[in-house]
């Protein structure tokens, strides 16, 4: 057995600590130790985007990130976006816009979209497409996903106004 | 969801048929709460499996040394063929040609030979690499080029369709030509890979949570491999993270191995292969090599056609028989052939056994049809659109298919005409010609292609379905059916049907995980049939209960049966109305049975394969797409500028879900014909086994302008569920428009005088090579 190392992270705003296997990925740590199964293992080699999370404000692939390198970091996942039972505008837009079919890519897509909107609150359609181009969806053909991100941006700016 | 009280004053229920009801799991998809098998809590002591794969394409295993594997850290057991307690076979059509684990001989690079069971998945993966297997290599066949249907090995008997004397018609035709077109395979790349978790139970029973489109088959295969009756095996699946045909038979192996290990070791066992292993060891879409000979006249009328459809089937039959049959069923696409002969050639190769994939051979069949249309267009110097229209099936004559079924519901003319108008084909054709004349390195291309797709399983016995409907005493409904949810929204559609039947809001209907324990002997959720079959079965179940409720109410309130009417969330009995839930409660106290098993079998269909005649399809689904591309003639790179689609799904049960299927299928079909290339090396090793080397369309690959319209005037002529039509597969083939637009753009470098002979996938490399060929020949 590989040795265990302590890992302290702020997961969706909550301080958490677990012992994880040295050398394991953040994806494994989140799913198996922190019981957050919203990041999915699609390819486990950094090519599909299903495991996308936000680490200290930056978009990252959890399957290519060593867990122990995240010690002290703030990690955001899709499971932490709804606050008090109220969906985040992105989640609402995805849900209402039929942007998920099988739903397996959805948590990663929402993370990629959130990282974009955090940086660019009112993106153009091309900026949305660019931001999602690292995430594979095999079901929808992307159209409703792109529209959902644009809709969420509109809803955000409406709320801010 | 319990807070909601159904309104008994409503004029319409929430979420009935023909409404844009959202996916029943949408709120869970977006919060990450939707549970896929790998997200389920693992039973205490769960072990993990990893498959050891062969490293030659064909060879005798002369020495298998697994000593180091067995002693590796964490390893609990290593299964080989001799550990299969029942029959070492998972061939889905009973041809006994597909072992769970290879014994003696391996027949493709990547064939599972052993299965390591360890404490952790990581330990199992590492231990796998320690095996030492010596092979005596045998001759192998990877490619089907040059194979002969008369001489070379087939995995299953082939099919011939004939109508009229094609050879004679071609001989007598004013003009003739022959040629060949190749199209590649396709990996499903379901985002959630294959996975099975087996949990041993009492009395030697086993429950397997398996990501499968075909729970009944997994049940039968596992029983067969374990040597136990089907009643000892339960398969359950709540949802898949995508299927696309790749989970019709390909889950059998993982389920069988997990079950064997779980029973042997008395612990839960989970097998989730790595993506590399998944792509290497599981089947894909069949690639085809199509030979054709056509007789036609100067006006572009096709007079006779002969086709041979050679398919790379891999080492076993799997579903290659019905896949290659369906290719022949679609060698006509939407066109009438006065005389035709089509022969399939399901070739044995030393590659992974190819399997179902959205369209199931139909897309490959249509590639042949559309190729000959293009050939005739180039030969006669006419726009391919004109040749397409000229050769379409008629409505009252010229309407018999190569398999002697009469096309009774032909609407391709209207679809085509409307799309031609809305996409402004003529105007853009002129613009593109002008653009190409003035542009040296960027050339544009335009094409419009039709789809006519036959709906029904061609194995007639598969066209049946069951459903289980329970009404609880509070009026809420528990619904289960034989179909599986892979993202397509099947559960939503079937719940809409039941809500409509009972006239209750859809949140009063709960659909639960598909399990072989509730609905037995189900067919695969495949052939686009999910809603057609299971929707009807659920409707039957609901109607049985309704009939009992009507009898009960008529008697209790002493009214005629037609005085009992189901209104939104309530029932009118004579002059009074009572809430649905109240009637149910009264019925319960009167000891009325509130549960029913619904059943459905598709009428009218029959098929005599030996004669090649019958009515294999209940009806056809139609659509058309118009695509415009721009190609860089210096590099072969291209962009899809604009796509317009007009597709029909009869009277749609749910337009929003159907549009999602159409858009997604189009992009997947486009991927198949453009960037998705499977590539085997000289040793028969698949080298494109990850998205890093296998290019799946991304958001940035979509058409820049994408107009998708549902033909809302359409209605199924046959008595399907609320006159709707199937949607899963037909729009996949709309992707052909992009392929033909690329052909059109390439042809512009030789002034449309030479046919570019562009094979699929039309990767930038192939496009560039076609351009160079034309430049050299012009």
Interface residues (C-beta under 8 A of the other chain):
Chain A: X1 X24 X31 X36 X37 X38 X39 X40 X41 X42 X43 X44 X45 X47 X48 X50 X77 X78 X79 X81 X82 X87 X90 X91 X92 X94 X95 X96 X98 X100 X101 X102 X103 X104 X105 X106 X107 X110 X128 X129 X130 X132 X133 X134 X135 X136 X137 X138 X139 X140 X141 X142 X143 X144 X145 X146
Chain B: X22 X23 X25 X26 X27 X28 X29 X30 X31 X32 X33 X34 X35 X36 X38 X39 X73 X74 X122 X188 X189 X190 X191 X192 X193 X239 X240 X241 X242 X244 X274 X275 X276 X486 X487 X488 X489 X656 X657 X659 X660 X663 X664 X665 X666 X667 X668 X690 X691 X692 X696 X697 X698 X699 X700 X702 X706 X708
